[in-house]
Amino acid sequence: MRIRTLTALTGALTLSLVAGCAQGGAGASSANTVTYWLWDANQLPAYQACAKGFEKENPGLNVKITQLGWSDYWTKLTAGFIAGTQPDVFTDHIQNFGQFADLKVLEPLDDLGIESSDYQPGLADNWIGKDGHRYGAPKDWDTVALFYNDTMAKDAGLTAEQLNDLSWNPEDGGTFEKAIARLTVDNKGRRGDEPGFDKNNVKVYGLATNGGGFGDGQTQWSTFTASAGWNYLDKPRWGTKYQYDSKVFQSVVKWYFGLAKKGYLAPLSDYNIQSNQANTQVAAGKAAAAFDGAWMLSTYAGFKGRDIRTALTPVGPTGKRATMMNGLADSITKASRNKDGARKWVAYLASDKCQTVVGRYAVVFPATEAGTRAAVAAYEKKGLDVSAFTEPVADKRAFRTFSYPIASYSADMTALMAPAMEDIYGGGAPVSSLDETNDQINRILAQ
């Protein structure tokens, strides 16, 4: 799973000793072993299969895979950079890439022959640092769609065709808000669009909450801000100024969190990063729909007694739908003991040989086109329709896909934006308070 919490990157990784002291090796790594870390337990079997294929092609080289939960993963990785116990290779997230690249704890991968055209658009380019060097080999990708309880939708009189044809605007919410209101039911059975609806006593929320969204809003507000034409930074990659002070951004955030005030969106108090994420709310029947990522497909499909379907993100004021297209990568640590073996392993991970194997496990969309095709076929074999996730990648005329904000001091940005967004969502702070937060972030970025 790719749930996210604030990591310890800001404090620990800003220590100057990171680059200087992380020379002690990578735990069990040796001339015959490549150590590899990942966080997703669902993907572990697929990469164990890749490791077998790699070891067969590289006699004498072994891959030791360690899987850690999301929070432990980044804490131990950060500590490992300082203590010299980091792995040779690890699954990297674009959220942390800027910080890692700035601190020079990553090994350049320019010699691996990674070509942008070999992967889904944009995935390879995102892992090139400000210095022009590559620090990540494309691994997979994901987009965001609307998961919904089909039984609840039918009870509300909403068809799949209607849910795939929604539009929104920050003034009145459009047909999207009408649908979410219709899906909302209070404790006396009245819907959000019916007279007497009690927003203070809601039995089923139309839309589940995934929290305040930090500074990226991947599964919260990003589809709306992007389809309104807003950008995180002044440049697509390595921008110099964040734009959370934009009137467009603030108007969208005001409308989106305003859905909670109307009783349609579950309140922030309902959200818990560990035990009550959006998928948990849908599984429990407390919410009818939720924006979530492709990596959650198998999770939603596994809810007993729930017929969960997916719909496209709604059309925004720009006339386009929008979704974040995130892509993970594999990176080599600068202090790796076995750089030659690590390079061979990363090259293999980024190849069709491994990515088609991963695709057949139907847990993620691999970065290569062959890997993606293998995943789509595997999902279809399971009876899962994944078109809400693949259409945005295939149809650039109707969809806008965009990346996580890629900039230096990313952990500092997250540390400032997380409480700021929660103050607006749950604390009643005005959206104009983001002006000051934006100034603070940009002062840090200007260092």
N, C-alpha and C positions, 0 to 999 in steps of 0.2 A: 504494500500500500504506500501511497505517497502523501500521507497526512503530514502536516508540517507544524512544527512548533518553533519558537525562537531558539536558535542554537547559541552555543557559547562562543561563536566565532569572533564576535566583536572584541571581547576581552582577551581571549587566549591567543587568537591569531595576530593581534596587533603587537604582540611581544616581538621585539627585534631578534630574539634568540631563535625564532622559528627557523629562519633560513640558515643560521649559523650553527645550531646545535643538532639539527636533525640529520646526523651523519652516522648513526649507530646501527643502521640496517633496518630490516623489516620483519622482525620476529623470526618466524621459521624459514624465511627465504634463504636460499642457497643457490649454488651454481646449477643444481638439478631441480629446484623447486621455484615456482612462481606463485606468490601469494596474491589472492584476489578477494576483494570485499564487495558485497552487495547488501542491500537492505530488504529487498522484496522476497519474502518467503515463497510466494507463489511462483516466482521465476527461478528459484533455486534448482528444481529438477531439470529445467531446460538448459541451464548453464552447466550443470553436471554432465549432461549429455554432450554439450559442446566440448567440455574438457576431455572427455573420452576420445572424441574425434581428433582433437588437437594432439593429445599424447600419442595417438596412433601414428600421426604424421610426423611427430617429433620425438623419436625414441630417446629415452634418457631424461626427458623434461616432464615434470609433473606439475599439475595445477592444484593448489590447496585453496579451496573456497571457504570463506567465512561469511555467514549471513547474520546480520544484526538488525534489531528493530530500529526504526527511523531515528528516534532521539538518541539512543545509545550509539548508533552508527556515527553521527557527526561529532558527538562528544569524544568518542574514542579515537576517531580519525584526527581531530584537532589535537588531542593529547599526544597521539602518536607522532605528529609532525614535530612536536617539541621534544619528546623523549627518544625519538628514533625508533619507534616500534610500528611505524606506518607500514601498510602493505606495499607490494610492488605496483599493483594495479588496483584501482577502485572505480566503482560506479560514481560518476560525477553528476552534479545537478547544476543547471545554469544559474540557479539562485545564488550559489556559492562560488561560481567560477571567477567572478571579478575579484573577490577577496583573495582566492588562492593564487590567481595570476599575479596580482600586485605583490604578494608576499613571496613570489618566486619559489613555491614549493612543488611546482609541476614541471615535468620534463617535456621539452619541445618534441613534437611528433612529426616534424616536417618531412622526415625521411620515409614515412610509411606509405607515401603515394596516395593519400586520401584525396579523391576527386569529388568536388561538389555534385557533379552530374550523376554520380553513382548512388546518390541517396535522395530521399524526398527533399523538395526544395527548401533551402534555408538551413537545413539541419547541420551540414558541415561548416557553413560560414559562421555560425554562431560561436564556434569554439576556437576562433582565431583571436588572439589577444591584441591589446593595443600596440604591441611591439611587432605585429605582423606574423608571429609564430603560431603554429597550431598546438593546442594543448588537450584536445579531446577527439576521439574517434567516434563518429555517430553510432548510436546503439539502438535507439527506438524512438517512437514519437507517440503523441497522444493529442486528442482534441477534446472539447467539452460539448455535451449535449444535455437535453432535458430528459431525465428518467421520470416515468410517471406510472402510477397504479392504474392499469387499464380498467379494472372493475369500477374504481372510484370515478374515473373519467366518464365511463358509460352511464353511471348513476347520475352524473351531473349533466348528461346530455351532450357530452363532448366526444367527437369522433377523432380518430387518428389523423384524418385529413385536416380537420380544423386545427389540431394541435401542431401540425407541421406547416401551418400557414398563418402563424401568429405574427403580429407586428407590435411595436411599442414606440412610445415617445415619452419624454420627461414631463410633459404637461398633464396628460390624463392616463398615461400608461398603455393606451391603445387596446387592441384585442388581447394582448398578453395579460394585462392586468385584469381584464374582464374574465379571462379564463381562470386565473389564479383565484379571483374572488369567488367564482362559481364553484371551484373545487374546495373552498373553505367552508367548514360546517361548525356551528357553535353547539353547545351542550344541549340545546333544545331542538336540534335538527334543522335550524335555519341557515341558509347559505349566505355567503358574504355579499351577494348581490340582491338579497331579499329583505323586505321590510322587517325591522325589529332585530336584525342580526346583532348579536352581542360580542363585540370584539374583545371584551375582557374575559370571556368564558368560551374559549375555542376548543372544540374537541379534535378537529382535524384541520391543520393548516394547509392552505393551498400549496405553499412552497416551504420546504425545509430550510433550515439555516446551516451554513457552514462557517459561521463566525463572521468577523469583521473583514477578513480578506487581507490582512497585513498591508503591504504596499503593492501587491500584484492582483489581488482579487480573482485569481484563476477560476475558482468554482463559485464565485459570488457575483461580483459586479462587472468583471472585465468584459464579458460579452456585450454588455450594455454601453460601457464607456467607449469601447472600440467601434461599435456600430453607430455611435454618435460622432465618430471622427476624431476621437481624442487619442493622443500618444503619451506614453509614460515620460519619454525624454525628448530632447530637441533633435536627437539623431537615433536611428534604429539600433545602433550598437555603439557602446562607449560614448554615450552622450555626456554633455557637460552640465546640463540643467534638467532637473525633474520639473514636471508641470502639474503638480497637484493643486496649484493655485488657479488653474484654468477654470473659467466660469462654466465651460461645458462639462468638465469633470465634476465640479461641485453640484451642478444642477442634476446630473445623473445620480450621484450618490444620495442627494437629498430625496429624490424620487424613490430610489431603490430601498433605502432604509425606511422611508416613509410607508412602505408596504407593511412593515411591522406595526406601525402606529395604527394602521387601518385594521390590523388583525389577520392579514392575509399571509404574511411571512412570519415564521416562528421567531419569537424574541431572542435576543442574544443570550438571555439567562437560560434558555433551553439547551444551549450548545456546550458541549464538553469535548475537548480534543481527544480524550481517551475513550469515553464511554457513550457519547451521544452525538456522533457526527450525523450529517445529513442522511447517509444510508441507513443508520440505525433508526432514525425517525420514520423513514419510509417503511422499513421492515416492521416496525411496531404499529403501523397504521396511524401514526400521529401526524403524518404529512402525506399529501397526495403526490407530490412531485419534488424533484431536487435537481439542480444543476450539478453534474459530476463528470469526472474524466473517464476516458476509455479504459483506463487501468482497473476500473471498478465494474466492468461488464459482468465478469463471472460472479462477483459478489451479489449484485442486484438480481442476477438470474437465479441465484441459489436461495432466495427468500421463499420459504415454504408458505404456501397459501396465498402468495402474492403474484399476480400476473403483471410483471413489470415490462413496459415497452420504452422505447426511446423516440424522441422527436428532435427536430432541428432547432437550433437557437433562433429566436425571433428576428425578423427584419427590423433594422433600426432607422433613424432619421436620415441616414446616408443612402438608404435604399438597398443596403447590403446586410446580410447576416454576418456575425463575427464570432470567432472562437480563438482562444489561445492555442497555439500549436507548440507544445513543449517537446523537447527532445533530450534524452539523457545521452551521456557519452562515457567512454572508458578513458581514464587518464592514468598516466604513469607518474609515480612520485619521484621527485628529483633525487631523493636519498635511497632509491631502490638499490638493493644489493645485486639484483639480477636484471640489469637493464636489457641485455641481449634477449634473455628469455621473455621478459616483459613485452618487448617490442613484437616478438613473434606472436605472443598471446593476444595482444591488442589488435594486431593485423588480422588475426584469425577471427576474433570477435566481430570485427567490422566487415567480414567477408560474407558472401552469400552462403558459404558452407555452413557457418554457424547461424546466420540470421534466418535461413530457411528452417533449420532445426527448431529454433526458438519460436518461429511463426507457427509451427505445427502444434505447439502446446496451447495455443489460443489463450495467452495471458497478457499479450501486449502486441502492438504493431511494430515489427522491426524496421530499421531505418532504410534498408535497401528495398527496391521495388519488388524483387523476388521474395524477400522476407515478408513484405506486406501482403503479397498475393497468397503466400502460404498461410498467413494468419487469417485472412478473410475466408479462405476455404475451410480452415479448421473451425472458425466460429460458425459458419453456415452448417457444417456437419453437426454442430451442437444445437442447431436450431435457433441461433442468435442472429438477428438482423443488425448489422453494424454500419449500415449506410449513413446514419446520422453523424457518425464519426469520420467516415471516409469521404463523403460528398464535399465537405469543406476543402479538402486537399485536392480533389479532382476538379472542382468548379470555382475557379478564381474570379469569374465574372459575378457570381452571386454571393460569394463569401469573401470575407477578409480574415486571413489567418495572421497571427502576430505572435511574437516571442515574449518570454519573460523580459523585464527590463534588464539590459546588460550594461553594467556600469561599475566603476570602482566603489568601494565602501558599501557594498550591497547589504552587509549585515547591519551596518549603522542605519541605513535607510529603513530596513525592516523593523529594527528596534524602536525607531521613532514613529513609524506609520502604524504599527500594530495597536498601541494604546490610543492613538489619535482617531483611528477608524472606529474602535470600540466605544470611545467617548461619544461619537456621533450616533452610532447604532443604538447603544444601550443607555447612554448617559445624557442624551438630549443636547449635546454640544452642537453649536451651529456649524454648518459646513465651511463657513468663512474661517473657522479656526485652523483649517488646513493651510491657510496663507502663511502663518507663523511656522508650522511644521515644515512646509516646503522650503522656507528660507533657511531653517536650521539644517536641513538635508543638503541644500545647495552650498552652504558655507563649508560643510564637511567635504563635499565633492570638489570644491575649488582648492583644496589643500595641495 
